[in-house]
Amino acid sequence: MKCSAVLKTEAKGKWDALVIGFFEGEKDSLTVLGKLDRPLKELFKHALQTKKFQGKEREIFFTYAPGLKNTRAVYFAGLGKKEKYDAEKFKGLVSRLLKHAEAQKFATLAVELKTVAPQKTSSHDLGRAVEEARVLSTFRFDKYKSKPEERKEIQALDLLCDEGLERKEVQSGIRFGRWVAEAANIARSLASEPANRLTPRVLAARAEGIAKEAGLTCKILNENEIKKLNMGGLLGVAQGSHEPPRFIILETDVKNKSQKPVVLVGKGITFDSGGISLKPANDMEKMKYDMSGAAAVIAALSVAAKMDLPFKVIGLAPTCENLPSERPQRPGDIVTISNGKTVEVINTDAEGRMILADGLSYATKYSPRYIIDLATLTGSCRATFGEYAIGMMGNHRALLDALKDAGEKSGERCWELPLWDEYREHIKGEFADLKNVGKGTAGAIIGGKFLEEFVDNLPWAHLDIASTGWFDENHAYISRGPSGAGVRILAQFLKDLA
């Protein structure tokens, strides 16, 4: 499908359907109809008089209208109360309209853009929102089905603009939205892969392929190289599996050394059984998603390569499996992280923070401007936020504020949790410097407090995406399954930073 910004004065032919939005109780919307096609005004009045349409949120009135000049059918889309309508509801509307139009086997669809625009939304952001919703809502992962479902997608989605500058801005937004959404779908595809197909070595190979296509520098550290770096956290978790660990390093091709790099670190557990501290059988199949942080970092680097940023972006992804075996990591084992700190393993199911400890320690070698890690780290975070927010922690106010703002703009909202000094007592070790779990309370915060030990006081933020990494039910424009969490907020953050 091609999504385009189109000047109304240059539009040719008829669309299969036209979308016009109306706010509940806002009669001013009628003036838009008169400008486009006079009979539409009468059609809308009839819908109001017969109470078939009132503009309520999620309300859609659809009808064929063969007498109209520009379109064969019309969607009157209810937007609800103007003050409650925002970009996320707009994206949900786009997704619903596309699904309906696809079911009608339409080839072309046009949208009167200003009539569906949330308040104070720029033309660029409107274009971006439409394209993100389109690309994200059409994601399917059916490569392992013997007979994938056949679909007939819309061929053209035209966003109608009044003048040239508006069209230029909308088209720019469409381009950026496509970059971001396609990258999020890369992350979703990686996370959808079964663990027997996406081992640490395969994930590393996929990262190499993505890097080559995007123009990124890629280096993969093998097990021997990991040993030479004394990455005891990664090696300890990996020792229970016959699959060797890998450490993925991606870099954008930016020569500017006047600005420090931004380093992204993603948790890459391709399957998490819990190890000796075995998880319950219920829902364990979802633990193939435990590499969602690594997937987000790999995908975010592919976007960063397209953004012409003035600073280098580096992506790190320690990856391995966490399995019980004849040689697993045991509760009570003590390992040494690559920065020299020792950790007593109390629970082998708190493995993500162990491999991230080595990832964060490696990140400090770049003396970066910022370090941001992403991980499906704790069930505690999911219990706190459901599927609606990323748990955010960190040590740098400006970074946290920038990420929260990027989350609001991108639709991947964050909520900050504290890292007060009192929580440090929970991970204070008895036989080592640290222990990898606390007292059983404040689990998400304790995970973040543990990671703080390995950033060497550099500006750092931790995004716990356990709450948003996958959805058990369909959301407005993202279907159930892996969500690609982290890609959109990172892309927005990098864009804002530049």
PEGINOR-V167835 format. One record per residue. N is the residue number from 1. PSI is psi in radians with two decimals (none if undefined). OMEGA is omega in degrees with one decimal (999 if undefined). BURIAL is b if it has 24 or more other C-alpha atoms within 12 Angstrom, else e. Layout:
n;psi;omega;burial
N;PSI;OMEGA;BURIAL
N;PSI;OMEGA;BURIAL
This chain:
n;psi;omega;burial
1;2.46;177.0;e
2;2.18;175.9;b
3;2.24;-174.3;b
4;2.60;169.5;b
5;2.23;-173.0;b
6;2.27;173.3;b
7;2.35;-179.7;b
8;-0.63;-177.7;b
9;-0.29;-178.8;e
10;-0.05;-178.9;e
11;2.35;-178.3;e
12;2.56;175.6;e
13;-2.95;-179.0;e
14;2.48;171.5;e
15;2.72;174.2;b
16;-0.60;178.4;b
17;2.65;178.7;b
18;2.40;-179.8;b
19;2.25;175.5;b
20;2.26;-177.5;b
21;2.60;178.1;b
22;2.34;174.0;b
23;2.57;-179.8;b
24;2.17;177.2;b
25;0.13;-178.7;e
26;1.67;-177.9;e
27;-0.28;-179.0;e
28;-0.38;-178.5;e
29;-0.35;-178.1;b
30;-0.49;-178.6;b
31;-0.52;178.2;e
32;-0.69;-177.7;b
33;-0.77;-178.1;b
34;-0.59;179.5;e
35;-0.59;-173.5;e
36;-0.88;-174.2;b
37;1.93;-171.3;b
38;-0.76;-179.4;e
39;-0.39;178.5;e
40;-0.61;-179.8;b
41;-0.73;179.1;b
42;-0.65;178.9;e
43;-0.75;-179.9;b
44;-0.74;177.7;b
45;-0.69;178.6;e
46;-0.73;179.2;e
47;-0.66;178.0;e
48;-0.79;-176.2;e
49;-0.62;179.6;e
50;0.06;178.7;e
51;0.50;174.3;e
52;-0.23;-178.7;e
53;2.34;179.6;b
54;0.01;178.9;b
55;0.24;180.0;b
56;2.73;-178.2;b
57;2.34;179.4;b
58;0.01;178.9;b
59;2.28;178.0;b
60;2.22;173.9;b
61;2.09;-176.4;b
62;2.37;176.6;b
63;2.56;170.5;b
64;2.45;-176.4;e
65;1.35;-173.9;b
66;-0.29;-178.0;e
67;-0.07;-177.6;e
68;2.68;-173.1;b
69;-0.73;-169.7;e
70;-0.21;-173.1;b
71;2.68;179.0;b
72;-0.38;-179.4;b
73;2.83;-176.2;b
74;2.42;167.2;b
75;2.10;166.0;b
76;2.01;-174.6;b
77;2.12;176.9;b
78;2.26;-177.3;b
79;-0.09;-179.0;b
80;-2.75;-179.7;b
81;2.32;-174.6;e
82;-0.69;-175.2;b
83;-0.27;-179.8;e
84;-0.03;-176.5;e
85;2.26;-177.9;b
86;-3.08;-175.0;b
87;-0.61;-179.7;b
88;-0.69;176.5;b
89;-0.59;176.2;b
90;-0.78;178.7;b
91;-0.70;177.3;b
92;-0.67;177.3;b
93;-0.81;179.2;b
94;-0.78;-179.7;b
95;-0.78;-179.1;b
96;-0.72;-179.6;b
97;-0.72;179.7;b
98;-0.72;179.6;b
99;-0.72;179.4;b
100;-0.78;-179.4;e
101;-0.64;177.4;b
102;-0.71;178.0;b
103;-0.54;177.7;e
104;-0.05;-179.2;e
105;0.61;176.2;e
106;2.56;176.6;b
107;-0.51;-177.1;b
108;2.51;179.5;b
109;2.35;177.7;b
110;2.60;-179.1;b
111;2.14;170.8;b
112;1.64;-163.3;b
113;-0.77;-176.3;b
114;-0.45;-178.5;b
115;-0.33;-179.4;b
116;0.10;-174.6;b
117;2.29;170.8;b
118;2.77;-179.0;b
119;2.49;173.6;e
120;0.60;176.5;e
121;2.22;-177.4;b
122;2.80;177.9;b
123;-0.68;177.5;b
124;-0.82;-177.5;b
125;-0.51;175.0;b
126;-0.82;177.7;b
127;-0.73;179.1;b
128;-0.79;-177.2;b
129;-0.75;179.7;b
130;-0.83;-175.8;b
131;-0.66;176.1;b
132;-0.82;180.0;b
133;-0.73;-179.8;b
134;-0.90;-175.4;b
135;-0.74;-178.5;b
136;-0.65;-176.0;b
137;-0.31;-179.8;b
138;0.09;-179.5;b
139;2.33;173.3;b
140;2.51;173.0;b
141;1.65;-176.0;b
142;0.41;-174.8;e
143;-0.38;-178.9;e
144;0.10;176.1;e
145;2.38;-178.7;e
146;-0.53;178.2;e
147;1.47;179.0;e
148;2.57;-179.7;e
149;2.29;177.5;e
150;2.42;-179.4;e
151;2.53;175.4;e
152;1.77;-176.5;e
153;2.74;172.7;b
154;2.44;-177.6;b
155;-0.59;-176.1;e
156;2.31;174.9;b
157;1.94;-175.7;b
158;2.22;177.2;b
159;1.98;-170.4;b
160;2.22;-176.4;b
161;2.70;-177.5;b
162;-0.57;-176.9;b
163;2.97;-168.5;e
164;-0.73;-179.1;e
165;-0.71;177.3;e
166;-0.79;179.6;b
167;-0.74;-180.0;b
168;-0.76;-179.6;b
169;-0.73;178.4;b
170;-0.75;-179.6;b
171;-0.64;175.8;b
172;-0.73;177.7;b
173;-0.68;177.6;b
174;-0.77;-179.0;b
175;-0.83;-179.6;b
176;-0.72;178.2;b
177;-0.65;178.6;b
178;-0.76;177.6;b
179;-0.87;-174.2;b
180;-0.81;-176.9;b
181;-0.69;177.7;b
182;-0.63;175.7;b
183;-0.74;176.9;b
184;-0.66;177.9;b
185;-0.50;171.5;b
186;-0.82;178.5;b
187;-0.70;179.6;b
188;-0.69;178.4;b
189;-0.75;178.5;b
190;-0.78;-178.0;b
191;-0.39;179.7;b
192;-0.37;-177.2;b
193;2.39;175.9;b
194;2.68;-173.9;b
195;-0.42;178.0;b
196;-0.27;177.2;e
197;-0.53;-178.4;e
198;1.39;175.0;b
199;2.98;177.5;b
200;-0.70;179.2;b
201;-0.66;179.2;b
202;-0.71;177.0;b
203;-0.72;178.3;b
204;-0.72;178.9;b
205;-0.69;177.7;b
206;-0.67;177.5;b
207;-0.69;177.3;b
208;-0.74;179.3;b
209;-0.75;178.5;e
210;-0.71;179.5;b
211;-0.74;-179.9;b
212;-0.76;-179.0;e
213;-0.61;-175.9;e
214;-0.20;-177.4;b
215;0.55;178.6;e
216;2.67;168.7;b
217;2.36;-177.7;b
218;2.34;174.1;b
219;2.34;-179.9;b
220;2.10;176.2;b
221;2.24;178.1;b
222;-3.10;-173.6;b
223;-0.72;179.8;b
224;-0.71;179.1;e
225;-0.62;176.7;e
226;-0.70;177.6;b
227;-0.72;-179.8;b
228;-0.48;178.5;e
229;0.03;177.7;b
230;0.73;178.4;b
231;1.34;-175.4;b
232;-0.50;178.4;b
233;-0.86;179.6;b
234;-0.77;-179.0;b
235;-0.65;-179.7;b
236;-0.77;178.4;b
237;-0.72;-174.7;b
238;-0.32;-170.4;b
239;-0.31;179.1;b
240;-0.10;-177.5;b
241;2.59;174.4;b
242;-0.20;176.5;e
243;2.12;-178.4;b
244;2.66;179.1;b
245;2.87;173.4;b
246;2.71;176.3;b
247;1.96;-172.9;b
248;2.30;177.9;b
249;2.10;178.1;b
250;2.51;178.4;b
251;2.45;172.4;b
252;2.70;-176.1;b
253;1.30;178.8;b
254;2.14;-175.9;b
255;-0.26;-176.3;e
256;2.00;-179.5;e
257;0.04;179.8;e
258;-0.35;177.2;e
259;2.38;179.1;e
260;2.66;-178.4;e
261;2.83;169.1;b
262;2.23;-178.0;b
263;2.22;177.4;b
264;2.34;-177.9;b
265;2.22;-176.8;b
266;2.39;177.5;b
267;2.22;-175.4;b
268;0.97;175.3;b
269;1.85;-174.3;b
270;-0.37;165.6;b
271;2.34;-177.1;b
272;1.76;175.5;b
273;-0.21;-172.5;b
274;-0.22;-176.9;b
275;-2.55;178.6;b
276;-0.64;175.2;b
277;1.18;-166.5;b
278;2.42;176.7;b
279;2.79;170.8;b
280;2.66;-177.8;e
281;-0.56;-176.7;e
282;2.14;177.9;e
283;0.17;-178.3;e
284;-0.42;179.0;e
285;-0.40;179.6;e
286;-0.17;-177.8;b
287;-0.03;167.5;b
288;-0.34;179.4;b
289;-0.03;-172.0;b
290;0.05;172.8;b
291;0.32;-177.1;b
292;-0.56;176.9;b
293;-0.77;176.7;b
294;-0.73;178.9;b
295;-0.72;179.6;b
296;-0.71;-179.8;b
297;-0.79;178.6;b
298;-0.81;-179.1;b
299;-0.70;-180.0;b
300;-0.61;177.3;b
301;-0.59;178.3;b
302;-0.55;174.9;b
303;-0.78;-178.3;b
304;-0.60;-179.6;b
305;-0.40;-177.7;b
306;-0.15;-166.6;b
307;-0.04;179.3;b
308;0.88;-178.8;e
309;2.57;179.5;b
310;0.00;-179.5;b
311;2.73;179.9;b
312;2.49;172.7;b
313;2.29;-177.9;b
314;2.33;177.5;b
315;2.27;178.8;b
316;2.37;-179.2;b
317;1.65;170.7;b
318;2.33;-174.5;b
319;2.40;177.8;b
320;3.13;172.3;b
321;2.71;175.1;b
322;1.71;-173.2;b
323;2.64;169.0;b
324;2.61;-180.0;b
325;-2.87;177.3;e
326;-0.14;-179.1;e
327;0.86;-174.7;e
328;2.90;166.0;b
329;2.44;-176.0;b
330;2.58;169.7;b
331;2.31;-176.3;b
332;-0.30;176.4;b
333;2.58;175.7;b
334;2.24;-179.4;b
335;2.78;178.5;b
336;2.12;177.8;b
337;2.80;-174.0;b
338;-0.27;175.8;b
339;0.03;175.9;b
340;-0.22;179.5;e
341;2.52;179.4;b
342;2.57;-177.1;b
343;2.27;171.9;b
344;2.18;-179.3;b
345;1.88;177.5;b
346;-0.65;-178.5;b
347;2.10;-178.5;b
348;-0.18;176.4;b
349;-0.02;171.3;b
350;0.96;-171.8;b
351;-0.48;-176.1;b
352;-0.74;-179.9;b
353;-0.45;179.1;b
354;-0.77;180.0;b
355;-0.55;176.6;b
356;-0.52;177.0;b
357;-0.77;176.7;b
358;-0.65;178.4;b
359;-0.74;179.7;b
360;-0.69;177.4;b
361;-0.70;177.7;b
362;-0.64;-178.9;b
363;-0.59;-177.5;b
364;-0.36;-179.3;b
365;-0.40;-178.2;e
366;-0.07;-174.0;b
367;0.98;-170.1;b
368;2.86;172.1;b
369;-0.79;178.3;b
370;2.60;168.1;b
371;2.28;175.8;b
372;2.18;175.1;b
373;2.61;178.4;b
374;2.36;-178.0;b
375;2.45;165.3;b
376;1.34;-164.3;b
377;-0.78;-170.8;b
378;2.40;170.2;b
379;-0.44;178.2;b
380;-0.69;179.5;b
381;-0.73;179.0;b
382;-0.65;178.1;b
383;-0.54;-178.6;e
384;-0.81;-169.8;b
385;-0.09;-173.1;b
386;-2.36;-179.5;e
387;0.43;-166.4;b
388;-0.13;-179.1;b
389;2.61;172.6;b
390;2.33;174.1;b
391;2.18;-175.0;b
392;2.35;176.0;b
393;2.83;177.6;b
394;-3.10;-174.1;b
395;0.20;-172.9;b
396;1.96;-171.2;b
397;-0.80;-177.3;e
398;-0.67;178.5;e
399;-0.80;-179.5;b
400;-0.72;178.6;b
401;-0.71;179.9;b
402;-0.67;178.6;b
403;-0.70;178.0;b
404;-0.72;178.2;b
405;-0.74;177.8;b
406;-0.61;177.8;b
407;-0.71;178.0;b
408;-0.72;-178.6;b
409;-0.66;-172.3;b
410;-0.26;-176.2;b
411;0.05;175.8;b
412;1.44;-171.9;b
413;2.56;178.0;b
414;2.70;170.6;b
415;2.26;-173.7;b
416;2.42;172.0;b
417;2.62;-174.2;b
418;2.68;172.5;b
419;0.95;-177.2;b
420;2.73;-176.7;e
421;-0.52;-178.5;e
422;-0.54;-179.0;e
423;-0.34;179.3;b
424;-0.54;180.0;b
425;-0.48;-177.9;e
426;-0.47;-176.5;b
427;0.18;177.6;b
428;2.19;-174.0;b
429;2.69;174.6;e
430;-0.71;-179.1;e
431;-0.07;178.3;e
432;3.11;-179.7;e
433;-0.69;-175.5;e
434;2.84;165.5;b
435;2.70;-167.6;b
436;-0.03;171.9;b
437;2.90;-179.2;b
438;-2.39;-173.3;b
439;0.07;-179.3;e
440;-0.06;176.3;e
441;2.84;177.9;e
442;0.78;-171.5;b
443;-0.78;-178.7;b
444;-0.69;-179.3;b
445;-0.73;179.7;b
446;-0.69;176.5;b
447;-0.78;178.0;b
448;-0.68;179.7;b
449;-0.64;176.7;b
450;-0.81;-178.2;b
451;-0.56;-179.9;b
452;-0.43;-178.6;b
453;-0.20;-169.9;b
454;0.24;-178.8;b
455;0.03;173.7;b
456;0.65;177.3;b
457;0.24;174.8;e
458;2.71;178.7;b
459;2.15;-170.0;b
460;2.54;173.3;b
461;2.51;178.5;b
462;2.19;176.8;b
463;1.91;177.8;b
464;1.84;-175.9;b
465;0.35;176.6;b
466;-0.49;-178.4;b
467;-0.51;-173.1;b
468;0.02;-176.2;b
469;-0.52;173.5;b
470;2.69;-178.0;b
471;2.39;175.9;b
472;-0.34;178.7;e
473;2.81;177.9;e
474;2.38;172.5;e
475;-3.09;-170.2;b
476;-0.80;-178.6;b
477;0.21;175.4;b
478;2.15;-177.1;b
479;2.88;179.4;b
480;2.60;-175.7;b
481;-2.83;-179.1;b
482;2.45;-170.8;b
483;-0.21;-172.7;b
484;0.44;-175.2;b
485;2.38;176.3;b
486;-0.49;-175.7;b
487;-0.82;-175.1;b
488;-0.69;179.6;b
489;-0.67;178.5;b
490;-0.75;179.4;b
491;-0.75;178.8;b
492;-0.71;178.8;b
493;-0.81;179.7;b
494;-0.70;177.7;b
495;-0.80;179.6;b
496;-0.69;-178.4;e
497;-0.56;-179.3;b
498;none;999;e
